[in-house]
Amino acid sequence: MSRKRISIEPADRVKNLPPYLFATIDRMKEKAVGRGVDLIDLSIGDPDTPTPRHIVERMRKAVKNPQHHQYPSYAGMLSFREAAADWFRKRFNVSLNPGTEILSLIGSKEGIGHLPLAFINPGDVVLVPSPGYPVYPVAALFAGGRSHAMPLLEKNGYLPDLKAIPRGVLKKAKLMFINYPNNPTAAVAGRAFYKELVEFAARHNILVCHDAAYSEIYYDGRKPLSFLQVPGAKSVGIEFHSLSKTYNMAGWRIGFAAGNREAIAGLGRIKTNLDSGIFQAVQEAGIEALKTDDKVLGKIRDMYRERRDVLYEGLTALGLEVRKPVATFYLWAKVPPGFTSTDFTVRLLNKAGVLTTPGNGFGEPGEGYVRFALTVPVRRMKEAVDRIGEAL
Ligand SMILES: *Cc1c(COP(=O)(O)O)cnc(C)c1O
């Protein structure tokens, strides 16, 4: 019998993955925890409170139904897509055909990651925001395409400057990702930007993919818009929605895409060949989630708002330059003069036991910033502010 070991060489697409910029920080975090540091982790964009009870209850009942133990349908249960359409109409006053304009996703990350496989050929360009969610450029790479970074700068309100995209890039651009309310900058986009974007996309034949994962995490009654509210948006784009952040359901893996029917059909064809849909009991829980009384969500928003106020006021009093977010559960803060993003993150970790995310990890234009997540209780948030004060 041959005992020769084969050489298992990773594919180029894996070898060509961009360096994981959080690796150093992860190692330092492990060391700190190993030393017994009482770490306050403000680096994680994962809701820390449980899924509302009525959603869990619906799941408990649905899991006993043997019909749900079989393969789900590829496009998702029509009843879930109808619930998504109802939610969209109530929330944004946008009508969507649940049969052709909505697709269920195993979390929005899954849809974002797969979409370029449906539309990108080698050499095609995908426009991605930077700083931004790392999945956008990686999804472009996995599909054989190239990504072109659109810097999100403070002076532009963290919106991409569409006029700054070079002509040569535009010729090859086929797809654009945008994300508002934005992770990591917490910026929101207004109607004027979406209007400009729809015109731009139509002129240059670019499919717009709007990641709206944080559309329901907002403060002071300032509800973010859907990109699909702008006339013509459905002709040029789709929007990704997630139940993870809104309903504290990150572990359940459920979301949906909505909008342009060709884009929905293309993504659906990829998924039909790769996955077998969402566990139907989870879809039933999703239907329940989408019907959640706004009072329940109001309480979740109030909780984040209280944390936001503590952190914003605390950091501002310490002399840090921070934007007060009107949406998302992140705070985007400038690092003090003389620090890089990494320096400052390391300083807070080692001197205060507070972990943040260095802005450069989201792309080079994020250098000079750190991101704080509002995902710890307000008592711990106060302690974080005290400790940062002592460390500075
Ligand atoms: C959390 C997050 C997602 C992914 O959400 P899932 O639906 O859980 O996959 C997508 N985009 C951004 C910007 C996020 O922060």
The ligand as an SDF file (V2000), in Angstrom:
LIG
                    3D

 15 15  0  0  0  0  0  0  0  0999 V2000
  -23.5910   41.7430    9.9480 C   0  0  0  0  0  0  0  0  0  0  0  0
  -23.4640   42.2260    8.5530 C   0  0  0  0  0  0  0  0  0  0  0  0
  -23.9450   41.4650    7.4760 C   0  0  0  0  0  0  0  0  0  0  0  0
  -24.3240   40.0120    7.5700 C   0  0  0  0  0  0  0  0  0  0  0  0
  -25.4600   39.7080    8.1440 O   0  0  0  0  0  0  0  0  0  0  0  0
  -26.0540   38.2440    8.0760 P   0  0  0  0  0  0  0  0  0  0  0  0
  -27.4280   38.4460    7.5800 O   0  0  0  0  0  0  0  0  0  0  0  0
  -25.9730   37.7240    9.4830 O   0  0  0  0  0  0  0  0  0  0  0  0
  -25.2400   37.3910    7.1410 O   0  0  0  0  0  0  0  0  0  0  0  0
  -23.9100   42.0140    6.2100 C   0  0  0  0  0  0  0  0  0  0  0  0
  -23.3840   43.2250    6.0040 N   0  0  0  0  0  0  0  0  0  0  0  0
  -22.8800   43.9630    6.9920 C   0  0  0  0  0  0  0  0  0  0  0  0
  -22.3100   45.2850    6.6900 C   0  0  0  0  0  0  0  0  0  0  0  0
  -22.8840   43.4750    8.3030 C   0  0  0  0  0  0  0  0  0  0  0  0
  -22.3240   44.2110    9.2750 O   0  0  0  0  0  0  0  0  0  0  0  0
  1  2  1  0
  2  3  1  0
  2 14  2  0
  3  4  1  0
  3 10  2  0
  4  5  1  0
  5  6  1  0
  6  7  2  0
  6  8  1  0
  6  9  1  0
 10 11  1  0
 11 12  2  0
 12 13  1  0
 12 14  1  0
 14 15  1  0
M  END
$$$$
